[in-house]
Structures are given as structure tokens and as C-alpha cells.
Amino acid sequence: MTEYNFTGKTPGKMKKEIEDFFKSWLRKYFQKGLRTVRVTIADRVIVICGDDFLTVVEQSITDDDYSRQLVIQTRKKVAEKNYPVLKQNLELITGSEIEHIYLDFSIDTNTLCMTIVMKEELGVKA
């Protein structure tokens, strides 16, 4: 079995800390958490996927293209505005500096995916 050392944390502990922080970040800035969250860590990449991220109001108005684009643009703007909080906390959890953050979501499936690229590899084979 291959084990990894994440700044003294087990991979499971780091994933749980990232998951908990990400859910609280979404609740704070979007007034809605996720039903499920999955965190994957590989080399210098963290992928966070989640389901059920749209609020009831957003779900009720996304029946036409204009409203869908409005929800998409608003969510992207709020996320980008609050990336500094996300970045600072994820860097504390991982002990590594973030190079890039990418966010994508689907109104149709009510799912989101965030990919975070770190400046250096997070896991070192022991």
C-alpha cells in the first residue's frame, strides 16, 4: 500500500479538512451548501466536485437562457470576489501555495467542479 505524507497529515485528514472548509465557504458566500462533496488529491492538483449547489430561488428562475446566464455570471462573480478567502484557507490546510483555481458548474445537472493547481506536489511517496 502506498502512503503519502501531506505536511504531517494523512490524505484522509487533508481531504476532510478541504471538504469541510469548501462546504462552509459555499454556505457563507452563496447561502447554500452542497448535498455531497468529493475531494480528490493527485500530485499538485485538488479536484472538488459537489451536487445540489443551486439555491431554491436559482432553480426556480433558470427556465430561460437569459436567467440561466444571469445565475452563471452572478455565481462566477461572487466566487471570484471571494477567491482570496478560499485561497488563503486552502493554502493553510495544504501547506502549499496555489497557482491556479478553475471553477465550472452545470445548471442542468446542479453540479459543480473546482480544480485547484498547487505550485508544488502535495503528496510525497513515503
Phi, psi and omega in degrees: 000132178273132177244152180238149176247112179254089180042045178084359180256147173286157178303320180297319180294317180295316179301316181296318178297318178295314179301311181298316180294315182299317178298318180290324177298315178296316180299319183292315187263345180238002180056026178201130175271191179252150176289314177227148177224136175234129180245131176236134178238127178215121180055251181246023182238135173242128177242127179241120178241144181209159181242153172065059183260344181282142175285166178300319179298313180299317179299324184284342183251003185267037181266357176223160185300319181299312181294322178299314180295324178298315178296315181300309182294321179295314180297317179297318180295316178296318179298310181298321179297329184255011175302323180303321178293315178300311182299311182300314183289320178293325176293324176293318181294317186271338184073019183224151181276140180275134177265314181216150172231128178238136179233133175221146176210160180240124175290322183298317183258356180057045180232156176222158177217128175242130177246128181241123179256122180271161179287333178223163181298137181277321185256138176240122180299131181271000000 
